[in-house]
Amino acid sequence: MQYSVLGSSGLEVSRVCLGSMTWGIQNTQQEANEQIEYALSQGVNFIDTAELYPVPPSGDKYGDTELIIGNWLAANPTRRKDIILASKIAGPGLPYIRGGAKISGESVVEAVDASLKRLQTDYIDLFQLHWPNRTSPHFSKHWPGKVKFSSFDTQHETNEMLEILQALDSCVKAGKIRFCGLSDDTPWGINTYLNLSEQHALPRMVSIQNEFSLLHAKDWPYLIENCVRENVAYLPWSPLAGGALSGKYLDGKLPKGSRWSLEQRNGIFRDTPTTHAATARYVEVANTYKLKPSQLALAWCDQVDGVTSTIIGATNMAHLKENIAAFETPLSVEAMQAISLVFKEYPVPF
């Protein structure tokens, strides 16, 4: 296993981050335990979760994934030090999470305390804002006209961000969290937080996790260059585009129990004719170079300059082993050239 430094935190994290959003719906406690044990045995030291999980989110299941991780930690207290544990506070919009309210200073403290209780730990290594208070161009809102940036008051947004940073600072000083980061944000969001941190001597955002894959690479090059220059770790989530890049949804297939067979909060926005056309071509490339389609997609993500650690997820051990193995061998020059040809033909499939 290879390791990278998590932005300005100084923490060394594995190039593979074990995602957990299926634990509690598609995976049981026992299956989650097995995934954690295997990942640790392969050198993975980075686990990502969120108060929102499992996904698809619901009021009945809210917080269950953290509970599952907490049960494992309670059963293995001496191994807490071996894990860089990341969690996230949900943004606005879900009525069963703090009435759907925006993230505020008060809700940051409340969410941290609740996550610590569910996780059965004294501290969270990386506490992230799951999505910003303002509408951001994620979840298929990156197309022109989907977000009206001018409708948000810059000073108002900045004031809210300062209040959030001040609350995160209080949690850092109390020893509840070590570092903080972003998710589903933009270069303006990154830089505003960094500027506020410098101006007010507050904690610095050390990372951002955004959706990034062969089918959704809109963060390259501008946001990722921003991360490199500002020493902010870039953590791709959904590197298989919700499982599409495995090829399992080709030819109209919808495997029982798969992600796309479940109701999604933002709809199945990745399910487009262009997505399937691009995926079919990537499957051909994978077959040519004797790789699993998932391994091709993950290995590509790992080699992108600026990527710190890629967040993977699996609903069974066979897929988890296959996915972790993808990071063992870099793609050949020939494979990269073949991928590039497909990418240029299908740069924005959804």
C-alpha positions in Angstrom: 0.0 0.0 0.0 1.2 3.5 -0.9 0.5 6.5 1.3 0.2 10.3 0.8 0.1 13.2 3.2 -3.4 14.6 3.8 -2.9 18.2 2.8 -1.5 20.4 5.5 -2.5 18.0 8.3 0.7 16.0 8.2 -1.3 12.8 8.5 -0.2 10.0 6.2 -3.2 8.2 4.7 -3.4 5.2 2.4 -4.0 5.8 -1.3 -7.2 3.8 -0.7 -9.9 5.2 1.5 -12.5 2.7 2.6 -16.0 4.2 2.1 -18.8 3.0 4.2 -22.1 4.4 2.9 -23.6 1.0 2.1 -23.2 -0.3 5.7 -26.6 -0.4 7.3 -28.7 -1.0 4.1 -26.7 -3.1 1.6 -24.3 -4.4 4.3 -24.8 -5.8 7.8 -22.6 -5.2 10.8 -20.8 -8.5 10.2 -20.1 -7.7 6.6 -18.8 -4.2 7.6 -16.6 -5.8 10.2 -15.2 -8.1 7.6 -14.5 -5.2 5.2 -12.7 -3.2 7.9 -10.6 -6.2 8.9 -9.6 -7.0 5.3 -8.9 -3.3 4.4 -6.6 -2.9 7.5 -4.8 -6.2 6.6 -4.0 -4.6 3.2 -2.6 -1.4 4.7 -5.7 0.8 4.4 -5.7 3.2 7.3 -8.3 5.7 6.1 -12.1 5.2 6.7 -14.7 7.7 5.6 -18.3 7.9 6.9 -20.9 10.5 7.5 -23.8 11.2 9.9 -26.1 11.0 6.8 -25.2 7.4 6.0 -26.3 4.8 5.0 -27.3 5.8 1.5 -30.0 6.1 0.2 -30.5 8.3 3.3 -33.7 8.1 5.4 -34.9 9.2 8.8 -35.2 5.6 9.8 -31.6 4.7 9.0 -29.9 8.1 9.8 -26.7 7.6 11.7 -26.7 3.8 11.4 -23.3 3.6 9.5 -21.6 5.5 12.3 -23.2 3.1 14.8 -21.8 0.1 12.9 -18.3 1.6 12.9 -18.7 2.5 16.5 -19.5 -1.1 17.4 -16.3 -2.3 15.6 -14.3 0.4 17.5 -15.8 -0.6 20.8 -14.9 -4.2 20.1 -11.4 -3.2 19.1 -10.4 -0.3 21.3 -6.6 -0.8 21.0 -6.8 -0.4 17.2 -8.4 3.0 17.1 -4.9 4.5 16.8 -4.4 2.5 13.5 -7.2 4.3 11.7 -7.6 7.8 10.3 -11.4 8.2 10.8 -13.3 10.8 8.8 -16.9 11.8 9.1 -19.2 14.6 7.9 -21.9 16.9 9.0 -24.9 17.0 6.7 -25.8 20.2 4.9 -29.3 21.7 4.7 -32.3 20.1 3.1 -33.1 17.0 5.1 -36.0 17.5 7.5 -35.0 14.7 9.8 -31.5 16.2 10.3 -31.8 19.3 12.5 -35.1 20.2 10.8 -33.3 20.6 7.4 -31.5 23.7 8.6 -28.3 25.1 7.3 -24.9 24.3 8.9 -24.3 26.7 11.7 -21.8 27.1 14.6 -24.3 25.5 16.9 -25.1 22.6 14.6 -21.4 21.8 14.1 -20.9 21.3 17.8 -24.1 19.3 18.0 -23.2 17.1 15.1 -19.7 16.4 16.3 -20.9 15.4 19.7 -23.6 13.1 18.2 -21.1 11.5 15.8 -18.6 10.9 18.6 -21.3 9.1 20.6 -22.4 6.9 17.7 -18.7 6.2 16.7 -17.9 5.4 20.4 -14.6 7.3 20.1 -13.1 10.4 21.8 -12.1 12.1 18.6 -12.6 12.2 14.8 -9.5 12.7 12.8 -11.1 14.5 9.9 -14.5 16.2 10.2 -15.9 17.4 6.9 -18.8 19.6 5.7 -20.8 17.2 3.6 -22.1 20.0 1.3 -22.1 23.7 1.6 -25.1 25.9 2.7 -25.2 27.5 -0.7 -26.2 25.4 -3.7 -23.1 24.0 -5.4 -22.6 22.6 -8.9 -22.6 19.0 -7.9 -24.9 16.0 -8.3 -25.5 16.9 -12.0 -25.9 20.6 -11.4 -22.6 21.5 -13.2 -24.4 22.3 -16.5 -24.8 26.0 -17.4 -27.9 27.5 -15.9 -28.4 24.8 -13.2 -27.0 27.1 -10.5 -27.5 30.8 -10.4 -24.4 31.9 -8.5 -25.5 35.6 -8.5 -28.5 34.7 -6.4 -26.3 34.1 -3.3 -25.0 37.1 -1.3 -21.3 36.7 -1.0 -20.9 38.5 2.3 -23.8 36.5 3.9 -22.2 33.2 2.7 -18.8 34.3 4.0 -20.2 35.3 7.4 -21.8 31.8 7.7 -18.5 30.2 6.8 -16.7 32.2 9.5 -19.2 31.0 12.1 -18.7 27.4 11.0 -14.9 27.8 11.2 -15.1 29.3 14.7 -17.2 26.3 15.8 -14.8 23.8 14.3 -12.0 25.7 16.1 -13.8 25.1 19.4 -14.1 21.4 18.6 -10.4 21.2 17.7 -9.4 23.0 21.0 -11.7 20.6 22.9 -9.9 17.6 21.4 -13.1 16.4 19.7 -11.7 16.7 16.1 -8.1 16.9 14.8 -8.6 18.4 11.3 -11.4 19.7 9.2 -12.2 19.4 5.5 -14.8 20.1 2.8 -17.0 18.0 0.5 -18.9 18.8 -2.7 -17.5 22.4 -2.8 -15.8 24.6 -5.3 -12.6 26.6 -5.7 -14.4 29.7 -4.3 -15.5 27.7 -1.3 -12.0 26.3 -0.7 -10.3 29.7 -1.0 -12.8 31.6 1.1 -12.3 29.1 3.9 -8.5 29.3 3.6 -8.6 33.1 3.6 -10.9 33.2 6.7 -8.6 30.7 8.4 -5.6 33.0 7.8 -7.4 36.2 8.7 -8.8 34.9 12.0 -6.2 32.3 13.0 -8.7 29.4 12.7 -8.3 25.8 11.6 -7.3 25.3 7.9 -9.3 23.1 5.6 -6.9 20.2 4.9 -9.0 18.3 2.3 -11.9 18.2 -0.1 -13.8 15.2 -1.4 -15.7 15.6 -4.6 -17.2 13.2 -7.2 -14.5 12.3 -9.7 -14.2 9.5 -12.2 -13.6 8.8 -15.9 -17.3 9.7 -16.4 -17.2 12.9 -14.3 -13.8 14.7 -14.3 -15.1 18.3 -14.1 -12.7 19.1 -11.3 -9.7 18.6 -13.6 -7.8 20.8 -14.0 -9.0 24.0 -12.2 -10.1 22.7 -8.8 -7.4 20.1 -8.6 -4.7 22.7 -9.4 -6.2 24.9 -6.7 -5.8 22.0 -4.3 -2.2 21.3 -5.3 -1.2 24.9 -5.0 -2.9 25.4 -1.6 -1.8 22.0 -0.2 -5.4 20.7 0.2 -5.8 17.0 -0.2 -8.1 15.9 -3.1 -10.2 12.9 -2.3 -12.3 11.5 -5.2 -15.6 9.9 -4.2 -17.7 7.7 -6.6 -14.7 6.8 -8.7 -16.8 4.1 -10.4 -19.6 6.6 -11.1 -22.1 4.9 -8.8 -21.0 1.5 -10.1 -21.5 2.3 -13.7 -17.8 1.9 -14.7 -17.9 -1.7 -13.5 -20.1 -2.4 -16.5 -22.8 -4.0 -14.5 -25.5 -1.7 -15.9 -24.7 -2.2 -19.6 -27.4 -3.5 -21.9 -30.2 -2.4 -19.7 -29.2 -4.6 -16.8 -30.2 -3.6 -13.2 -28.8 -6.2 -10.8 -31.0 -6.8 -7.8 -29.8 -5.0 -4.7 -27.4 -2.7 -6.8 -27.1 1.0 -6.1 -29.3 1.9 -9.1 -32.0 -0.4 -8.0 -32.5 1.7 -4.9 -34.3 5.0 -4.7 -31.8 7.8 -4.7 -32.1 11.3 -3.2 -30.8 13.0 -6.3 -32.2 10.4 -8.8 -30.2 8.2 -11.0 -28.7 11.1 -12.8 -25.7 9.1 -14.1 -28.0 6.8 -16.1 -27.7 8.4 -19.6 -27.2 6.9 -23.1 -23.8 8.6 -23.2 -22.8 7.1 -19.9 -23.5 3.6 -21.2 -21.7 4.3 -24.5 -18.6 5.5 -22.7 -18.7 2.7 -20.2 -18.9 0.1 -23.0 -15.7 1.5 -24.6 -13.9 1.5 -21.2 -14.9 -2.1 -20.7 -13.3 -2.9 -24.1 -10.1 -1.2 -23.0 -10.1 -3.1 -19.8 -10.5 -6.4 -21.6 -7.7 -5.5 -24.0 -5.3 -5.0 -21.1 -6.6 -7.9 -19.0 -8.1 -5.8 -16.3 -11.4 -5.7 -14.6 -13.4 -2.6 -15.7 -13.5 -1.4 -12.1 -9.8 -1.8 -11.7 -9.1 0.2 -14.9 -11.3 3.1 -13.6 -9.7 3.0 -10.1 -6.2 2.8 -11.4 -6.8 5.7 -13.7 -8.2 7.8 -10.7 -5.1 6.9 -8.6 -2.6 8.2 -11.2 -4.2 11.6 -11.6 -1.8 14.3 -10.4 -3.2 15.9 -7.3 -5.3 12.9 -6.1 -4.4 12.1 -2.5 -6.6 9.1 -1.7 -9.5 7.6 -3.6 -12.7 6.6 -1.7 -13.9 3.2 -2.7 -16.9 1.2 -1.6 -18.0 -2.4 -2.1 -21.1 -4.4 -1.1 -19.2 -7.7 -1.0 -15.8 -9.0 -0.2 -15.0 -10.1 -3.8 -15.5 -6.6 -5.1 -13.6 -5.1 -2.2 -10.6 -7.3 -2.9 -10.8 -6.5 -6.6 -11.0 -2.8 -5.9 -8.0 -2.6 -3.5 -5.9 -4.7 -5.9 -6.5 -2.0 -8.5 -4.0 0.2 -6.7 -1.1 -2.3 -6.8 0.0 -1.8 -10.4 0.1 1.4 -12.4 -1.6 1.5 -15.8 0.8 1.0 -18.8 1.5 3.8 -21.2 -0.5 2.0 -23.8 -3.5 1.6 -21.6 -3.4 5.2 -20.7 -3.3 6.2 -24.4 -6.4 4.0 -25.0 -8.2 5.5 -22.1 -7.4 9.0 -23.3 -9.0 8.3 -26.7 -12.3 7.2 -25.1 -12.2 10.1 -22.6 -11.8 12.7 -25.4 -14.8 11.2 -27.2 -16.9 11.2 -24.0 -15.6 14.0 -21.8 -19.0 14.7 -20.0 -21.3 11.7 -20.2 -23.7 12.9 -17.5 
